[in-house]
Amino acid sequence: MAFIDDLALELFLLSPVGVIAVYMTAFVFFQYKKTGTKDIENNLRPGAFPLWRLEL
């Protein structure tokens, strides 16, 4: 059985995951500032699917 190193894939996916995490955090912060409600679960929902697809 051959060994397949997926380090390059993991290092590549680190950047999109970081960008999505920062985007989601900023989105929740600005939604809180705009509306004053702490509806965090609904605000994080749009970013959950891309993170799930990246399987992290």
Buried (B, 14 or more C-beta within 10 A) or exposed (E): EEEEEEEEEEEEBEEEBEEBEEEBEEBBEEBBEEEEEEEEEEBBEEBEEBBEEEEE
